[in-house]
């Protein structure tokens, strides 16, 4: 690479964000080819996913078992 093309690449660090991506995850989603043909833009994907989320019922939380409640009362 020519010196005039360097643009601070000589100061680059390989894998700088690797551990953070492992911990936090990534926002990259890979779609199958047939799905990608149906959604040409991220806006249309977001619109479709929001409509799915809007129609989805929230999960009900389950109650603790009696044994767990007993242990919690004894602890404190």
C-alpha positions in Angstrom: 0.0 0.0 0.0 1.3 3.4 -0.8 2.1 5.8 2.0 -0.5 8.3 0.8 -3.2 5.7 1.0 -2.5 4.8 4.6 -5.3 6.8 6.3 -4.2 5.6 9.7 -4.4 1.9 8.8 -1.0 1.5 10.3 -2.5 2.3 13.7 -5.4 -0.1 13.3 -5.9 -2.9 15.9 -7.1 -6.3 14.7 -10.1 -7.6 16.6 -10.6 -4.4 18.7 -14.3 -5.0 19.2 -14.3 -8.8 19.1 -14.9 -9.4 22.9 -17.6 -6.8 23.1 -19.5 -8.4 20.1 -19.3 -11.8 21.8 -20.7 -10.3 25.0 -23.3 -7.9 23.7 -24.1 -9.6 20.4 -24.6 -7.9 17.0 -27.5 -6.3 15.3 -26.7 -8.0 12.0 -29.4 -10.4 10.8 -28.8 -12.7 7.8 -31.9 -13.4 5.8 -32.5 -16.4 3.5 -32.3 -15.5 -0.2 -36.1 -15.9 -0.8 -36.9 -13.6 2.1 -34.3 -11.0 1.0 -36.0 -10.9 -2.4 -39.3 -10.0 -0.8 -37.8 -7.2 1.4 -35.6 -4.9 -0.6 -35.1 -2.3 2.1 -34.6 -2.3 5.8 -37.7 -0.1 6.2 -40.0 -2.8 4.8 -38.4 -5.4 7.1 -38.9 -3.2 10.1 -42.5 -2.5 9.2 -43.3 -6.2 8.8 -41.6 -7.1 12.1 -43.4 -4.3 14.0 -46.8 -5.6 12.7 -45.9 -9.0 14.0 -44.9 -7.7 17.4 -48.1 -5.6 17.6 -50.3 -8.6 17.1 -48.3 -10.9 19.4 -49.7 -11.4 22.9 -47.4 -10.7 25.8 -46.4 -13.8 27.8 -47.9 -14.2 31.2 -45.4 -14.6 34.0 -45.7 -17.8 35.9 -46.2 -17.8 39.7 -43.4 -19.2 41.9 -43.8 -22.7 43.1 -45.0 -23.0 46.8 -41.6 -24.5 47.7 -39.7 -21.4 46.3 -42.0 -19.1 48.2 -41.4 -21.0 51.5 -37.6 -20.7 51.0 -37.9 -17.0 50.2 -39.9 -16.4 53.4 -37.4 -18.3 55.5 -34.4 -16.5 54.1 -35.7 -13.3 54.9 
